[in-house]
C-alpha cells in the first residue's frame, strides 16, 4: 500500500467513525441508529486493519477482525432484536432537539480538536493527526447518553464512547495488545447483554423503553 | 525490659473477643471475661514493672500492620493509665458476669467488650502515630458498638450513639491531623522521632498541632463545649460499658493532651496552658451544675464526669503554666495531682456507674424521682454508692479529698510566685474548684438522699432486690479502692511522681515525700491521710459511744417513744410528701437560672364553679443542655439546610446525572485548552 493511499484510507475510515456518531444524533428511528452503530463498528475495525496492514502487524489484524465481528455484527444484532421488539421504536422527543444536537456535536468536535492539540503535536504521524476524531466520537457518545430518552439510544451512546476510546487507542498507540482489546470488547459485550436483558425486563414490566417513565422508581 | 506482657495482653484480648464471638451463649460471657482478665493482668504486671523500674517497655514489629508496622513504647506515664484501665476493667468485667442476663450476652457485645478493654490497655503503650491511631479508632468503634447494644429496645439509644459517633470521629480526625502534621514535619512517625524534631518546628505548626490535639482529645475527655455526647452515650450504654467509658476511656483523652502537649511538643507558651485551664474551669463548673440539677442517675454521673475531667484539666493546665514560668517543682506537684485525680475518678466513678447499673437492674428505672428507700432493700449496693458519693464529694478520709487537696496546694502555692497570667488564672481556678466542690457535694447528697434514703417513690423501688453477688463484688472492688487510696495514697504516689517527673522537664526527683505524712517539696503543706482517717474513725466511735451513754441515762428517766413525724396536720404520710430530686435541686436551679435555662411548664386548671379553687396543678420542668441547644442544634440545622439544597441536585433522572458528568468533562477539557 502506497503512503498516500494508506493515509487517505485511514482518514476516510476514521472520518466514517465520526460521521456515524453524528448520524446517531441526526436520525430518530432506532433501527437506523443501530445500523449507523454497525457501520461505525466496521469502520473502526477497518481503521485497525489499515494500521495492521500498514505495519505488517499480524496481531493487530487479528484484533481488527475481532472488532469487526464484535462491534460491527454481534452487538448491533443484539440491539436490533431489542428494537424489533418495540413497535414505537423512534426517538420521538429527545431532551435536546435534533438541530440543536447537531450544533452541539459540532461544538464538541471543536472542543475535541482544541483539547487534543498537545497530544497531536506529540505524535507526528497520519494516525496521530486523526486522534481528535476519536475524541469527538467519545464526547458525542456522552452527549447522546445525556439527551436521549430511549434505553436503546443510551446503550448506543455508551457504545459510541467505547468506540471513540478504542479509536484513540488504535491511532495513538498503533496497536492495542490483543489481550487488552479482547478484555475491553468482552466488557462491552457483557454490558450490552446485561442492558439488553434489562431492556427486555423493562419492556415486559412497564411496556415502555423510555427512561423518563422510570422516574417514579427513585424513591 | 521484656515486652512479653504487651504480647500476652494483645493475644488474650483477641482470644477473649473470639471466645465471645464463637462460643455458645451459656459459656460465652464467662470465657470472654476469663480471657479479658488475662489481658488485664498481663498489662497490669507489665505496667507495674515499668512504674517500678522506670524503664520503658518496647515492642517493635513490622509484620502486624501493613506499611507502617507496630511500635509500642510503654513509659511510666502510659503505665499509669494502663493500671487505671486494667483495674476498672477487672471490676467491670466481674460485674458483667452478673449483668450479662440483662442484654449484654449477645455475640456482638461479648466480642466488642474485650476488644474495647484491650484497645484501651494498649493505647497508652502506642509508640508511633499509626499504632496510636489504629488502637484509638478500634477503641472508638468497639465502644460505639457497646453503646448500641440496647438499640432494639430503646429509641434514644440510636440517637445517643449517633451523637457519640459524630463527636468521636470529629475528635479522631482532629487528632489524625495533629499527629500526621507532626510526623510529616519530623519525617518519621515514631513518637521518639517527633519528640526530637518538635524543638525545631515553626511556632505556627506547634500551635496548630496542639490546638487540634486539644480539640480531639478534649472531645474524648468530655471537656465543655465538646461534652455533648457524654450525657447521652453514658446513660444509654449498658452499665459495665458506661463504667469503662467513664472510668477508663475519658482518661485517655487526658493522656492524649499530656502526650501531645508535654511529651511530644515538650511544653509550650503560657497561653496553651491558660486555654487548658480555662477549658477545665468551664467543664468543671458546667458539669457540676448539671450534675446537681439532673434527675436521671446515670446522666448525673455523666455530667459529673465532665466536672471531674475539668478538674484534671485545671491540674494539667496549672502544671504547664508553672513549668513555663519556671517553677518545675510546683509544676510536678500539679501534674501529680492531675494524675491522682484521674486515678481517683476512675475508682469512684467506676463504682458509682456500676452501682447505678445495679439500681437500674433492680428497680427498672434510673430516674431519681422514682427511686427512694433503696438503702434498706439493697444494702451493699447502697453502701458502695455511698462510699463512691462521699469520695467524689472530696470528703476525708476517702481518695477524692487527697487529690483535691494536692490540687489546691499546688494552685495556692503557685499564687505569689509568678507572672500576671498565672496571677489571674490561679485565683479563678481556685474559686472554680471551691464552687465545683460545693455543687458536686449537693449533687451527691441529692443522689444518695433521694435515691437511697426515705421511702420508695415507685412500685419498682419498693420491690427492689439486691443484685447478684458478682455485680455487688465488682462495684465493691472499686469502692474498696476509694477507701484504700484515701487512707494510704502513698501506695500510688511514688508511681505518679515518676510519671510526672518524666512529663515536667526539670522536675525534682522527689516532688513530694510520702511516708505516713505527705510533705510537698518547697511548699508548706502537710497531710497525714492515715492519721486523719484514724482520727475520724475515733471521733465517729466516740460520738456513737456518747450517744449510747446518753441514751442509757435518758432511758432511766423517760421511756423511748417512736412516733410518726409531724405531717403538718395531715393524718396520712405518703411517699409523695418527700423531697424529690427535682425539688431538692430547685433552689440551685433558681440561682443558676441564666446558665441552665430550664423549660418550665405550669398548668393550673380551675373548678368550673369558682376560680378561687383549683382542680389540679401540673408542673413540668426539664433542663436541656444550653451548649447543645445554642451551638450544636444550629450547626445541625445548617448542615440539614445544605443537605436539602444538595438534594435538589439529584432528582432521580438518569439524564441529569449523565449531563453532570458531561458538563464536568467539557469544563475540564475547556480549562486544559
Interface residues (C-beta under 8 A of the other chain):
Chain A: X95 X108 X111 X114 X115 X117 X139 X142 X143 X145 X146 X147 X149 X154 X211 X212 X214 X215 X217 X218 X219
Chain B: X651 X652 X653 X654 X655 X658 X659 X661 X662 X665 X666 X669 X670 X672 X673
